[in-house]
Amino acid sequence: MRGRSLRIILFLMVAVTLSALVYGYAFSNNDSFVGSSIDEQFPVPAEARKSDVPFSNPGVVYVRYNMKGVEEAESIPDFYEDEIRKWGWKEDKEEKVGALRVFVKDGKTMNITTHTGFFTLFTKKSSGEPHKAVAGSPRAAVSKPQSAPEK
């Protein structure tokens, strides 16, 4: 009788542990992404929550997302960086400065900066011409000087 009780308890413990693992994996948002609020073609982890932070540069579209696990020093988490690439964005490594990363796709540029507990996305407002990189932090964003087109 006692051996049977131990087997039942052991079975229940294994079942509860496996259920917790399956539930955690199934509802992990590390594999769920949505288009960002400023460009539907740029992915944002579904777990990230848009926050209303005012930004006063009229030439820049800016959004801040709160997300646990984001650290300025570690930059973009690997799972997120992989997804950005899967969505067709390529990093412009020459534009990387500190926590600022710049990605380009189809003539558009998306800037991302990481901070502890949140990240920001920003780009120049569209004026019918392709987006250009925005240099510096979003608080001091200015257009990067562009060289004259070749003739």
C-alpha positions in Angstrom: 0.0 0.0 0.0 2.8 2.4 0.9 4.7 1.7 -2.3 1.6 2.6 -4.3 1.1 5.9 -2.5 4.7 6.8 -3.2 4.2 6.0 -6.9 1.1 8.2 -7.0 2.8 11.1 -5.3 5.9 10.7 -7.6 3.6 10.6 -10.6 1.7 13.7 -9.5 5.0 15.6 -8.9 6.3 14.7 -12.3 3.0 15.6 -13.9 2.9 19.0 -12.2 6.5 19.7 -13.1 6.0 18.8 -16.8 2.7 20.8 -16.9 4.6 23.9 -15.5 7.4 23.5 -18.1 4.9 23.1 -21.0 2.8 26.0 -19.8 5.9 28.2 -19.4 7.2 27.3 -22.9 3.8 27.6 -24.6 3.2 31.0 -23.2 6.7 32.4 -23.5 6.7 35.5 -25.5 10.3 35.1 -26.7 8.9 33.7 -29.9 5.9 36.0 -30.3 6.4 39.2 -32.2 4.2 42.0 -33.6 4.9 44.9 -35.9 6.0 48.1 -34.1 3.6 51.0 -33.7 5.8 53.2 -36.0 6.5 50.6 -38.7 4.5 47.4 -39.0 7.5 45.8 -40.8 9.8 46.1 -37.7 9.3 43.4 -35.1 8.7 44.1 -31.4 8.4 41.3 -28.8 4.7 40.8 -27.9 5.6 41.0 -24.3 6.9 44.6 -24.7 4.5 47.3 -23.6 4.3 50.6 -25.3 4.6 53.5 -22.9 3.5 57.1 -23.4 6.6 59.1 -23.2 6.4 62.5 -24.9 9.0 63.3 -27.5 9.2 66.8 -29.0 11.3 66.5 -32.2 8.7 67.0 -35.0 11.0 65.3 -37.6 11.3 62.0 -35.7 8.8 59.3 -35.0 9.6 57.8 -31.6 8.2 55.1 -29.4 9.3 53.6 -26.1 8.6 50.0 -25.1 8.9 48.7 -21.5 10.3 45.1 -21.3 11.7 43.0 -18.5 15.2 41.6 -19.2 16.4 44.4 -21.4 19.7 45.9 -20.3 21.6 48.8 -21.8 25.0 47.2 -21.3 23.9 43.9 -23.0 22.1 45.6 -25.9 19.4 43.8 -27.8 18.6 40.3 -26.5 19.8 37.6 -28.9 16.3 36.2 -29.5 15.1 39.7 -30.5 18.1 40.5 -32.7 17.6 37.2 -34.5 13.9 38.0 -35.2 14.8 41.5 -36.5 17.0 39.7 -39.1 14.3 37.2 -39.9 12.0 40.1 -40.7 14.6 41.2 -43.3 16.3 44.0 -41.5 20.1 44.3 -41.8 22.3 46.1 -39.2 24.3 49.1 -40.4 27.3 48.4 -38.1 29.0 51.7 -39.0 26.1 53.5 -37.3 26.4 51.6 -34.0 27.3 53.9 -31.1 27.1 52.6 -27.5 23.5 51.3 -27.0 22.3 52.7 -30.4 21.8 50.1 -33.1 20.7 51.0 -36.6 18.8 48.6 -39.0 17.9 49.1 -42.6 15.4 47.5 -45.0 13.9 48.6 -48.3 15.3 52.1 -48.0 14.0 52.6 -44.5 16.1 53.0 -41.3 15.0 52.0 -37.8 17.1 53.1 -34.8 16.9 51.2 -31.6 18.4 52.1 -28.2 18.4 49.8 -25.2 18.1 50.9 -21.6 17.6 49.0 -18.4 14.0 47.9 -18.5 13.0 49.5 -21.8 14.0 50.2 -25.4 13.2 52.9 -27.8 12.6 52.8 -31.6 12.9 55.9 -33.7 13.2 57.0 -37.3 12.8 60.2 -39.4 9.3 61.0 -40.4 8.5 60.0 -43.9 8.5 62.8 -46.5 8.2 60.7 -49.6 11.9 59.9 -49.6 13.7 57.0 -47.9 14.4 57.2 -44.2 17.9 58.2 -43.2 19.7 57.2 -40.0 19.1 59.4 -37.0 22.3 60.1 -35.1 22.6 60.3 -31.3 20.0 59.5 -28.6 16.3 60.1 -29.2 16.4 63.1 -26.9 19.0 64.9 -29.1 18.1 63.3 -32.4 19.3 65.1 -35.5 19.6 64.2 -39.1 22.9 62.6 -40.0 24.6 64.7 -42.7 24.3 63.0 -46.1 26.9 63.3 -48.8 25.8 64.8 -52.2 24.6 62.2 -54.7 27.0 61.1 -57.3 26.4 62.3 -60.9 
